[in-house]
Amino acid sequence: MSQTIDNPAALIEGLERGQTLPARWYTDPAVTEQELQQVFSKTWAYVGPANELKNVGDYITGQVLMADGGMVLV
């Protein structure tokens, strides 16, 4: 699914004035799905600071939501 921005220049101008993104971008499941596919599935997911893993056997727990709807527990 591909969402388009009707007027990108107006959106950027509004952001520069301190306005927020359109409200539906925070609540629309289609926007969330698009973010998962196009942004978060292409990068490493931060789970915790490396300095908490100083010793052999140290671990950090966390959850990472996958683009396909799955979840990885680390």
Protein Blocks (a to p, Z undefined) as FASTA:
>chain_A
ZZddfblmlmmmmmmnopacdfklmmmmklmmmmmmmmmmmcccdfbdfklmmbghiacd
dddddfkopacdZZ
